[in-house]
Amino acid sequence: MSDRDSVNLRAMIVRAAEESRLARGAVLRVLDQSRHYSEARTEVETAVAVAGCRAAGFLWNKALAIYCDVSKGGREVAFLSKGWDDPGYRLGQMLTIPRAPVARFHGRHESLQRLLLTNGITCNIKPTADGLEVVLEYLLYAAGFNGKTLSQSLTTSMECSEAATWSEPTSPPG
């Protein structure tokens, strides 16, 4: 970004802040949240690249400071998210278990629960009309968030999701 681009961006931001109907304190909070998002996105993009993955679908909203999908070898393998006040990131996977194998899922619930607890992964299960929606989440604290821990966490998370869906163990592609 050139100096001219920086000046133009700063002018647009100041103009938008001045033209808004928000109190100065609210404007400062919005600017702080924008900075927070930019810093988090840089941190996520760096860690994801070091882990040999790609990030896409970045967004933020009232609840989330950042969210993105993570893929490896062209296959979506997880999502990363962080709430505005969270001390770190959540690495997650959303699994859909069709109605037919739900009985097997319940039959393996205890062994799966032990596997998840041993690896520090939370599991939320929601019945749907078609089966079960299972969300696995692995917490990555900000102090230890980097490409190496992300890569290790992805491997562990994928092993747990394979156990939950009865897939044959595989290494992530790529």
VMD Tcl script that draws the C-alpha trace (Angstrom):
set ca {
  {0.00 0.00 0.00}
  {1.44 3.36 -1.01}
  {1.47 6.43 1.19}
  {-1.25 7.89 -1.00}
  {-3.44 4.79 -0.49}
  {-2.90 5.02 3.27}
  {-3.86 8.70 3.29}
  {-6.97 8.00 1.21}
  {-8.05 5.12 3.46}
  {-7.49 7.18 6.59}
  {-9.49 10.05 5.07}
  {-12.39 7.71 4.24}
  {-12.39 6.29 7.78}
  {-12.24 9.72 9.44}
  {-14.96 11.06 7.14}
  {-17.23 8.08 7.89}
  {-16.62 8.47 11.63}
  {-17.35 12.20 11.51}
  {-20.51 11.69 9.43}
  {-21.88 8.94 11.65}
  {-24.44 9.69 14.31}
  {-22.51 7.72 16.90}
  {-21.05 9.28 20.01}
  {-17.26 9.56 19.99}
  {-16.92 6.67 22.46}
  {-18.97 4.41 20.18}
  {-16.84 5.44 17.19}
  {-13.69 4.56 19.14}
  {-15.15 1.12 20.03}
  {-15.96 0.49 16.35}
  {-12.43 1.48 15.33}
  {-10.99 -0.76 18.03}
  {-13.11 -3.70 16.83}
  {-11.98 -3.06 13.25}
  {-8.35 -3.11 14.39}
  {-9.03 -6.29 16.39}
  {-10.49 -8.00 13.29}
  {-7.52 -6.97 11.13}
  {-5.03 -8.28 13.70}
  {-6.95 -11.54 14.15}
  {-7.21 -12.06 10.39}
  {-3.46 -11.55 9.98}
  {-2.79 -14.00 12.81}
  {-5.18 -16.59 11.33}
  {-3.88 -16.24 7.76}
  {-0.29 -16.70 8.97}
  {-1.07 -19.76 11.13}
  {-3.20 -21.37 8.43}
  {-0.47 -20.89 5.80}
  {2.22 -22.32 8.12}
  {-0.05 -25.33 8.76}
  {-0.18 -25.95 5.01}
  {-3.84 -25.00 4.73}
  {-5.96 -22.29 3.12}
  {-8.49 -19.97 4.74}
  {-11.58 -18.61 2.99}
  {-14.99 -17.19 3.78}
  {-13.77 -14.66 6.35}
  {-16.50 -12.85 8.23}
  {-17.28 -11.11 11.47}
  {-20.51 -10.18 13.19}
  {-21.97 -9.10 16.51}
  {-20.90 -12.34 18.23}
  {-17.72 -13.22 16.31}
  {-14.56 -11.16 15.96}
  {-13.53 -13.52 13.16}
  {-14.66 -16.68 11.39}
  {-13.22 -18.57 8.42}
  {-13.32 -21.97 6.75}
  {-10.08 -23.97 6.64}
  {-9.24 -26.32 3.79}
  {-6.33 -28.61 3.10}
  {-5.64 -30.25 -0.23}
  {-8.81 -28.73 -1.67}
  {-11.03 -30.29 1.00}
  {-12.74 -28.24 3.72}
  {-11.53 -29.70 7.01}
  {-12.59 -27.24 9.72}
  {-13.59 -23.74 10.69}
  {-11.82 -21.25 12.93}
  {-13.69 -18.71 15.01}
  {-13.10 -16.29 17.86}
  {-15.62 -14.28 19.83}
  {-14.93 -10.64 20.65}
  {-14.05 -11.45 24.27}
  {-12.68 -14.97 23.83}
  {-9.14 -15.67 25.07}
  {-8.36 -17.71 21.95}
  {-9.70 -19.45 18.89}
  {-12.07 -22.36 18.33}
  {-11.16 -24.94 15.75}
  {-14.35 -26.71 14.82}
  {-15.97 -29.21 12.55}
  {-19.65 -29.60 11.79}
  {-20.64 -33.17 11.02}
  {-23.94 -34.47 9.73}
  {-24.78 -38.02 10.67}
  {-27.64 -39.36 8.53}
  {-30.59 -41.05 10.23}
  {-29.49 -44.60 9.28}
  {-26.22 -44.68 11.29}
  {-27.58 -42.70 14.28}
  {-28.16 -45.91 16.25}
  {-24.51 -46.87 15.73}
  {-23.51 -43.37 16.86}
  {-25.43 -43.80 20.11}
  {-23.92 -47.26 20.55}
  {-20.41 -45.80 20.35}
  {-21.19 -42.68 22.35}
  {-19.17 -43.67 25.44}
  {-15.99 -44.56 23.56}
  {-16.32 -41.42 21.43}
  {-16.87 -39.33 24.54}
  {-13.67 -40.73 26.10}
  {-11.72 -39.95 22.92}
  {-13.04 -36.39 22.79}
  {-12.44 -35.73 26.50}
  {-8.92 -37.14 26.29}
  {-8.16 -34.69 23.49}
  {-9.94 -31.67 25.00}
  {-12.60 -31.50 22.31}
  {-16.16 -30.45 23.09}
  {-19.09 -32.06 21.34}
  {-22.53 -30.56 20.82}
  {-25.22 -32.79 19.35}
  {-28.48 -31.53 17.90}
  {-31.15 -33.86 16.47}
  {-32.40 -32.83 13.04}
  {-35.12 -34.20 10.77}
  {-32.44 -36.03 8.76}
  {-30.30 -37.39 11.64}
  {-27.85 -35.59 13.89}
  {-25.82 -32.41 13.61}
  {-22.58 -32.82 15.57}
  {-20.25 -29.90 16.23}
  {-16.76 -30.68 17.52}
  {-14.74 -27.76 18.89}
  {-11.13 -27.62 19.99}
  {-9.97 -24.57 21.95}
  {-6.69 -22.93 20.95}
  {-5.63 -20.27 23.42}
  {-4.22 -17.09 21.94}
  {-0.83 -17.47 23.65}
  {-0.24 -20.78 21.88}
  {-1.93 -20.06 18.54}
  {0.45 -20.59 15.65}
  {0.85 -22.76 12.57}
  {2.39 -25.69 14.44}
  {-0.34 -25.91 17.09}
  {-3.00 -25.38 14.44}
  {-1.59 -28.25 12.36}
  {-1.43 -30.57 15.39}
  {-4.93 -29.57 16.46}
  {-6.30 -30.17 12.95}
  {-4.84 -33.67 12.92}
  {-6.38 -34.48 16.32}
  {-9.71 -32.93 15.39}
  {-9.86 -34.86 12.12}
  {-9.11 -38.13 13.93}
  {-11.98 -37.43 16.31}
  {-14.37 -36.51 13.49}
  {-13.45 -39.73 11.67}
  {-14.23 -41.67 14.85}
  {-17.57 -39.87 15.15}
  {-18.54 -40.61 11.56}
  {-16.95 -44.07 11.33}
  {-14.66 -43.04 8.51}
  {-11.49 -44.96 7.91}
  {-8.55 -43.03 9.40}
  {-6.82 -40.97 6.76}
  {-4.13 -38.38 6.69}
  {-5.23 -34.93 5.59}
  {-4.61 -34.54 1.87}
  {-1.67 -32.44 0.76}
}
mol new
graphics top color blue
foreach p $ca { graphics top sphere $p radius 0.5 }
foreach p [lrange $ca 0 end-1] q [lrange $ca 1 end] { graphics top cylinder $p $q radius 0.2 }
display resetview
